[in-house]
């Protein structure tokens, strides 16, 4: 069993080894995430509308 003090000391040592992203890298990757979310949302909207159109045409409803 490790003491809480020793544990926190080891955690601090490990976090010093981490390579943290720069502010610029964080902003760029955040923008990339938002753009990809937008692209995915538009893609699924189009696919959903095409499926809806196909199903309503095959079943002959809604028109």
Helices and strands as residue ranges (DSSP letters): H 4-16, H 23-59
